[in-house]
Amino acid sequence: MTSLLVLNAILSSAIVAVIVSVLAFAIRSDRRSTIAPKLRTVAQPRATARPVTLSLASTK
């Protein structure tokens, strides 16, 4: 019986480790795919707003 319990513990811990690693890899790939477009959309309004402020400052 103890050998079955040990095998059960080893198998369950291995399954949990595989699930956690797959989830971590999925989260990393999601972060890479979602952060880059967010940074681009954040940088675009700033890039378009800077020439406007520069032109307003030059007219004053």
C-alpha positions as CSV (number, residue, x, y, z in Angstrom):
1,M,0.0,0.0,0.0
2,T,2.8,2.4,0.8
3,S,4.3,1.9,-2.6
4,L,1.0,2.8,-4.2
5,L,0.7,5.9,-2.1
6,V,4.3,6.9,-3.1
7,L,3.6,6.3,-6.8
8,N,0.3,8.3,-6.5
9,A,2.1,11.2,-4.9
10,I,4.9,11.1,-7.6
11,L,2.4,11.0,-10.4
12,S,0.2,13.7,-9.0
13,S,3.2,16.0,-8.4
14,A,4.5,15.4,-11.9
15,I,1.0,16.2,-13.4
16,V,0.8,19.4,-11.4
17,A,4.3,20.4,-12.5
18,V,3.5,19.9,-16.1
19,I,0.2,21.9,-15.8
20,V,2.0,24.7,-14.0
21,S,4.8,24.9,-16.6
22,V,2.3,24.9,-19.5
23,L,0.3,27.7,-17.8
24,A,3.5,29.7,-17.2
25,F,4.5,29.3,-20.9
26,A,1.0,30.3,-22.0
27,I,1.1,33.4,-19.7
28,R,4.5,34.4,-21.0
29,S,3.4,34.1,-24.7
30,D,0.2,36.0,-23.9
31,R,2.2,38.8,-22.2
32,R,4.5,39.1,-25.2
33,S,1.6,39.2,-27.7
34,T,-0.5,41.7,-25.6
35,I,2.1,44.0,-24.2
36,A,3.7,44.9,-27.5
37,P,0.5,46.2,-29.2
38,K,-0.4,48.0,-26.0
39,L,3.0,49.8,-26.0
40,R,2.5,50.6,-29.7
41,T,-1.0,52.1,-29.1
42,V,0.4,54.1,-26.1
43,A,3.3,55.4,-28.0
44,Q,1.3,56.5,-31.1
45,P,-0.8,59.2,-29.4
46,R,2.3,60.5,-27.7
47,A,4.1,60.6,-31.0
48,T,1.2,62.4,-32.7
49,A,0.8,64.8,-29.7
50,R,4.4,66.0,-29.7
51,P,4.4,67.7,-33.1
52,V,1.1,69.4,-32.2
53,T,2.6,70.8,-29.0
54,L,5.8,71.8,-30.8
55,S,3.8,73.6,-33.5
56,L,1.7,75.4,-30.9
57,A,4.8,76.5,-29.1
58,S,6.4,77.8,-32.4
59,T,3.3,79.9,-33.2
60,K,3.4,81.5,-29.8
